[in-house]
């Protein structure tokens, strides 16, 4: 129960990238809300493995989703053409901490339909006041059933709306200037990430993750031994 409480609050908090997957380095409050926005390879290696094990023990698909989103983030942002994993992504972009990850109601309203925007902002706790320097760190404020009750639509309708909105806002966010990246490749951190990909490939039956693991292992054996 203690493990699940921590894992659920972390994955629902601002410490987790709700649109792009992956965990930020740490939070500066007791609610897992406001992160230091840097993303470290080793954190995501260790956490993806813990969430995978939680999924295997509980069968809760929530944990499996966090594993997939985190590993997909590493493939997308943190993997070199040769198969090595990069070390970190910066907290800052354009000289401002967290700028890449923050949203205003106006930005969300412009990108989404009125109904989708309302549901999204209820679910992710987006307000005019904001929770970080006048803007919003996305975090799960209400569960989907509570939002369905408030918006007077079905749970399935809320889930479909959130899925649409996340895809749309992710595409828009990809057009922003991304945080810088430390592209050094460290043997120990790569070993941690390799293990997560290998275990996830086996337990989630993901041949693509297996290929990532094999490519990384080949890189390590050829270049870092």
N, C-alpha and C positions, 0 to 999 in steps of 0.2 A: 504493500500500500504506500509506503514511504517513497519507494523508487518511482512508482507510477505517478504519484503526486508531483514529484520533481520533474519528471519527463514531460508530463502534460503541461505544467505551467511554463516550462522552458519553451516548448514548441508552440505554445499559444502566445508567448510574450514577444516583446520587441527585440529580444536577443536573437530570435529566429527571423530570417528573411522570409516574410510571408508570401512574397511574389516569386522570388528566384531560388529559394532553398538555401540551406547552409546556415551555420550559426556564427554570429559575431563573437568577439573574443570574451567578453564578460559583460554583466550589467552593473550599473552604478547605483541600483536601488534594490529594495527587498522584494519587488514584484516581478523581476525579470523584464522590466519594461524598457528602460533607457540603456542602450548598450554603448560600449566603446565599439565603434562601427568596424574596426579592423576585423578581417576574417583570417584565421590561422589554419594552416593545413592540419596540424596535429589535433586541434580541437575537433575539427570535422571528421577526422579519421576515428578518433575515440568515441565521439558521440554517435556517429552513424552505426558503429558496432554495438553500442549499448542499446540503441533503439531497435536494431535488428534482433538482439537477444530478447528484448522486451516483447517484440512481436512473436517470437518463437514460443515464449513462455505463456503469453496471454491470448494469442490469436487476434488481438485488436488491430484492425486494419489502419487505424490512426498512426501507429508506430511504423508500419510498413510504408506508409505514404511519406513520412519524414525521412526514412532511409532513402527511398527513391529520389526524393527532391534534393537531398543533400549530396548524394553521389552524382546525380545528374548535374548539379552545380559544379562539382569538381571536374567532371568531364568537360563541361562547357567553358569554364573560366580558369581552371588551375592545372591543366594538363598540357605539357609541351608536345610539339610535333613528334619528338623522339620517344615519348611515353613517360617521361619523368613528370613528377608533380611539383608545381611551384610552391613557394613557401607561404606567402601572405598576399592579401589584398588590403590596400590602405583604408584608413577610416575616412580620409578626406578626398574630395574631388573639387576642382576649381577653387581650392583654398578654403573650403568650408567643410567642417566635420559633418558627415552623414548626409550631405546634400543629395547624393545619388538616390538615397532610400526614402526621402521624406516627401509627404504629399499635403496639399491643401484641398479643402472641399471644392474650391473652384476648379482645380485641375481634374479632380475626379468627376465633377459634374459635366465638364466639357467633354470628357472622354466617353462617358457611359450614358445610357438612357436614364431618364429620371427615376424610373422604378429600380433599375439595377444600381444606380448611384445611392439611392436611399438605403437599400438592403446592404450594400457594401459598407457604407459608413456606419450603419448600426452595428454590423458584425465586427468591424475592425476598429471601432471606437474613434472614428474621425470626427473632430469638432472644429468649429470656427476658431476657438481659442488655441487648439493644438495642445500637444504634450511635450514638445521640444522646440524651444525658440520660435514659437508661433506657428510651427508646422506639425505634422502628425507622423509619428512612428506607428506603423500598422501593427496591431496586436488584437487578439481575439477578445473582445469585450463581452459579448453575449454568445451563448451557443446558438446553433442554427435553429433549434426548436423555439427558443425564446424570440428570435428575430421573426420566425414564421408567425408566431402568435401576435407579435406587435404589428407586423405588416399585413396580417390577415390573409396569408397565402399558405400553400402547402409546404411541408418540409422539403419535398423534392423540388419545388419551385425555387426555394431559397438556395438549395445546393446547386442547381443548374445556373442560377443567376450569379452566384459567387464564382463558379468555374469560368463562366463567360467573362466576368469582370477581371478576374486575375489574369486571364490570357491577354485581354485587351491592354490592361495597365502594364503588364510585363513588356509587351511589344513597344509601348510608348516609352517605358523606362530604358529600354535597350538603345534608344536614340539619344539618351543623355550622355554626357562625358563621364566615362567610367572612372572609378578610383584607380590609382596607380597600383602596380603589382611588383612584388619582389620575386624575381624569377630565378633566384638561386634554388638549387635542387639538393636537398639534404638527405643522406642515406637513411637516417633513423626515422624521420618523418614520413619518407616514402614507404618504408617498411610498414609503418602503422596503417597508412592508407591502402597499401597493397592488400593487407589482411582483410580490411573492410570490404574491398571489392571482391576478393576471393570468396569470403563467406557469404556475401550477398548474392553472388553469382550462383552459388550452390543452393542456398535456401529459398531464394526468390525465383530460381530457374531463369536467370537472365544471362543469355549467351553473350550479350554485348558487354556486360560487366566482366565476364570471364576474359574477353579479348583485351579489355583495359588492363586487367591484372596480369595477363601474360605479357603484354607489351611493356608494362612497367617492370616486371621481373626480368625480362630480357635486357632492358635498359640498365637496370641496376647491376646485373651480372657482367655486362659488357663494359660499362663505363665507370662504375663506382666500386669496383673490387680490385 
